[in-house]
Amino acid sequence: MYPLGMDYPRESGIVLIPTRFVWPYGGRAVYISGSFTGWTQWPMTPVEGCPTVFQTICSLPPGYHQ
């Protein structure tokens, strides 16, 4: 997953790190947002067998993200 407008083609030489985000506090709909999403909301999905735990995996370039 990349933020809109931030596609990193393989030819660019940028290494992306799969980064797992977990929200174990339940909810009806859970989203993540940050500088790496362009501050848009990305939905998180419930973990199979644990409906109160949500997760998503984002491919992020190395560096500082908010």
Secondary structure, 3 states (H helix, E strand, C coil): CCCCCCCCCHHHCCCCEEEEEEECCCCCCCEECCHHHCCCCEECEEECCEEEEEEEEEEECCCCCC
